[in-house]
Amino acid sequence: MARQLRDQDITCSIAQAAAVVGDWWSLLIVREVARGHLRFEDLLTELGISRKILTERLRHLVDHGVLERRPYQSGPVRNDYVLSEVGAALAPVLISMQDWADRWIVGDGTLTGVSLPNSPPAQRVHSLVGTAIPHPLRLPASGGGELEVVDPSLPTVLFAYPATGVPTPLPPGWNEVPGAVGCTLENRLFRDAAARFATDGIAIRGVSTQRQDEQAAFAEMEGIPFPLLSDVDLRLAAALRLPTFRSGQTLRLKRLILVVDPERVIRHVIFPVVDIPAAVTESHEAARTLT
């Protein structure tokens, strides 16, 4: 459980944060709730934790405003545990830790926008097949407002990409980062195929960690007919543990494609994406099987 802060740590925000979420189990509980595992029994199963420890950690996180209880049953009362605004703000912390470990612990320290096919990040992404994207999960959209990441009535091809260079210039050394380049090409290829996807009853969503206004400016310039979503707060990345790389002091999504059914279940994954035109074709063929 949380340590009692020493007097010299009272003004240290790192120590203050560690006192709330620095415990192993507390941090993993936040990870699982971000992934959509909201009920006590689900958390037990996912974490392999004792009931006593889970009860204590949930109480601790509720007491500190990281989680909120929301009843889903009465007689007896049963609660979902959901992230509060305070808890949701931890998403970038989770992804920064994941990104650090992907590069320095399970990787060789290389800065790269791709992953080897059998690497832990690739295994993590491919394990998403058969799992559901948490609901609700709305992100700022290029057309204004917020939009659900999955179309509620159509199969959705959701493609993640690092960043486009319009209107904001890309950071120095971008072209030297393996897997970073090609984002504009990918958007254009999906744009050119959009009518074919629509004819077959397939929705398209693009997502990066760029701001909503940057997404909107790029969509207008390139005539992108589908929504571009801004995961600037890393909510989608945390929900799915998507792989990232850090460039220009910003976490960027690695290029990947998810094919999702209208019930939000991920049915097909393309990662790593090494041949963009082939990946666009593959995603279309995979989504057609869901119509």
N, C-alpha and C positions, 0 to 999 in steps of 0.2 A: 504494500500500500504506500501512500504518499509519505515522504519523509517530512519531519518537522523542520522548517527552514531555520538555518542559523541566522543570527543577527546580521552578519556581513552579507548574507544572500538576499535579504529583504528587498533591496533595490535592484537585484539582478533579475531581469525578466527571463533569462534562460533558466535560472533556478526555479522561478515561479512557474514556468511552463512545465518543467520536469516534475514539479510537485503534483501537477494535475494529470498529465498524460505520459510521464516518463516511465511509469511501470510497464513492463513487458505486456501483461495481459490487458491493461487499459488501452494501450495503443492498438493492439490487435482487435479489441472489441470495436474501436472506432473504425478500423479498416473494414471489419465485417458489416457493420451497420451501413457504411458508405456503399458497400456492395449489394445492399438490399436484404441482408439477413437481420430481421427486426425483432424476432420473437425469441424468448428465452431458450426454448428447446432447439431452435435452429442454431443459435449461438453455441449451445453445448455441443451440437454435432460438428459444426465447422471448426471449433477451436480445440476440442478434446480436453476441455477444462472441467474441473470439479464444480458441482452445483454451488458449493459454499464460496469458492473463490469468485465464480461468476456473479453470484448475488452481491458479494462485497464490492466488486469492481463496478457493477452497474449502479449500485447505490452511490458510490463515490463520484461517478461521472454525472449522474443526475444532480447530486448535491452541488457540483461545481458548474452546472449549467451547460455541460457538453452534450448531454442527451436529455430528451424529454420523454415522458411516458404518455402514450396515447391508448386509451382503452379500446379493445376490439371485441370484448366479450364482457357480459355482466353475469353474476351468479354462477360461479365465482368470477371476480374481476380478473381479466387477463389483459396485459399491456403489450403493445409494440413499443420498442425503444427506437426513437428517431433522432437524427442529428438536429440540434438546435442551430440557430444562426452561428453561435459560438463554435459548435462542433463542425458545421459545414466549412467554416473558415480554416479547418485543419487539413482540408484536401491538398493544398499545395505542400504542406509539410510531409504528408504521406508520400506524395509523388516525388518530392525532392529526395527523401530517404530511399525510395525505390530506385530512382535514377542513379543515385550515388552507388548503391549496391550493384546495380546492373553493370555499371562501368568499372568499378574498382574492386568488387568482391567476386562476382561471378563472371566478370569480363576481364580483359587484359589492360584496362586503362585507356584504350583508344577511344577518341571522340568520334562517334559514327552515328549516322542516321538510319542504319540498317542493323539487322541481327542475323547471326548464322542460323540456318534452318533448325538445328537441334539444340540451340542455346536455351537457357532458362527463360529469357523473355519470349522466345518463339513458342516454347512449350506452354507458357502461361497464356499466350494469346490463343493458341489452338485449343486449349482446354475450355475456352468460352463456348464452343459448339455444344448446343443442348441446354445452355443456361439462358436466363432471361435478363434483359436490361431492366434495372429497377424503374419502378413507376411511382410517381411521375418523375420525369427528368427533362426539364425544359431549359433550352439554352438561347441566348440572344441570337437573332437571325438577321441575315443581310437585308431582308425585306422589312425589318422593323419589328419591335416587340420580341417576344420569346416564342419558341416553337418546340414541340416534342421532338425528340431525336428520331422517333419511329413514326411513320404514318400509321394511323389507327385502322386503316381499312385496306392497305396495300402492302405487299412485300417491299422492304426498303433496302436499298444498297447504300450503306453508310461508309464513305471513304474518308480516312484521316490522312492529312498531309502536313508537312512541317510548316511551310509559310510561302506566300507569294511576295514578290518584291514591289508590288504596287498597292497603295501609294507610298508606303514607307520603305526606304532602302533596306536591303538585307544587311546583316552585320558583316564586318570584315572577315574574310576567310571562309565565307559561306560555301563557295564553289569547291573548296578543298575538303569539306566534310563529306565523306562517302554517304550517299543516299539522301543528301539534303536537296539537291537540285532536281527539277522536274515537276514542281508543283503547278506551275502555270500550264505546262503541257498536259498534266493529268486533268485539270479542270477543263481545258479545251476539248480533250477527248471525250470526257463525260458530257460536255455541252453538245458536241457534234452528234453524240449517240442518244441524246435525251429524248428525241421524238420517238425513236425505236423503243426505248424503255417505256415511255408513256403509252404507246400503242399496246404494249404487252402488259399494261397494268402494273408497272413497277415504279416506285418512287425513288428519288435520288436525294441524298443529303451529303454535303461535304462539311468537314469539320477541321479546324485548326485552333491553335491557341492565340491567334491574332484577335484584335479588338473588333467589335461589331462594326464600327465605322470603317475600319480597314477592309473588312469583308465586303461591306456594301459598296465601297469605291471600286474594288476589284471586280465585283459582280457586274456593276454598271459598265465599266470599261470593256469587259470581255463578253458582255451579253450572256451571262450565266443564267439559265432559266430555272434553276433549282435553288433551294435555300442553301446558303453557307452559314454554318453555325459556329459561334465563338465559344470555345471552351477555355476562355481566359482565366477562369477561376478553378480549372482542372477538376470540375465535378464529374464529367464523363470519364476522364482519365482515372480518377480515384474509384469510381463505381466499377470499372472494368479492369483496373490495374494495367492500363495501356502503356506500352513502352515509350520512353521519351529520350531526348538528348538535349543538353544545354548548349545554347549558342547565343551570343550577345546578351548573356545574363538572363535569358528567357528559356523556359522549358518548352521544347517543341515536340509535338507528336511525331513518332516515326510513321512512315507511310504504311497503311494497312487498309484492308477492305473487309467489312462485315456484311453479310447478307442476312437480314432479319425478317421473320414473318410478322403478320399483323398482331400476333399475341406477344410480340417483343422477344421471342425466342431466337437466339442466334443459330442459324442453320448452316452457315458456310463461312469460312475464314480464309483470306489470302494474306499471308505474311511469312516471310518478307516479300515485298513487292519489288521485283527486280526487272520485270518487263512490263511497263505501264500499259501499252496497248493490249497485250495479252491478258493482263489482269482485268481491264475494262470488259473485254469479251467474256472472260470466265465469270465475272460477277453477273453479267447479263444472263448467261446460260444457267447459272445456279439459281437466280431469282425467278426465272421462268418456270422452274419446277415447282414453285410455291404458288403460282397463280391458278 
